[in-house]
Amino acid sequence: MRILQEISQGKVVAEVARQYGVSENTIYRWKSRYGDMTSAEAQRVRELEAENARLNGC
């Protein structure tokens, strides 16, 4: 979420990607997935995905 906040504040994607050691494509994927969410909402989505994976594995 911090990375997406930095980009929304006007930093260049390439610069932020280099700073955090991730690819630009990864940042764009995160932006499309978590762009308008708050940190609490993103955490809830990750929890639900983990629960779904656990339930589908049974």
N, C-alpha and C positions, 0 to 999 in steps of 0.2 A: 504494500500500500504506500510505503514511503516513496518508492520509485515513481509510482503513478502520480503522487502528489507533486514531486519535483518537476515532472514533465508538465503537469497542468499549470505550474507556476511560471512556465516559460523556458525551462532549460531544454537544450537540444537532446533529442533521443540518443544520438550517437555518443554524445559526451556522457550521459547518464549510464548507458549500456557499458561503456568502457570503465567507468568508475566502479560499477558493481560487478563487473565480470560476467555479464549475460549478453546474449545476442539481441540485436534490435528486433528481430522477429519475435523473440520471446516477450519483449516489452509490448509489442503491438498485440500479441495474443492475450496477454494479461489485461491490456487496456480494453479489448473487445469483450472480455469475460467479466472483469471486475470494475470497469471504468466508472460507473455511477454509484457504486456501493460504498457504504461506510466500512470501517474496519470490522465492526461487529457483524454486519451482514456477510462480509466475505468469510469470516471465521465460521459462521453458521453454515454457509454453503460447503466449506471444506469438511465440516463435521458430518453433514448429510451425505456427501459423497463417500466418505469413509464408511459410514454406516451402510450405505447401499452396496458398496464393494464387499463388506463383511457378510451381508445377507445373501448376496448373489453367489458367494463362494460356498455356501452350505449345500 
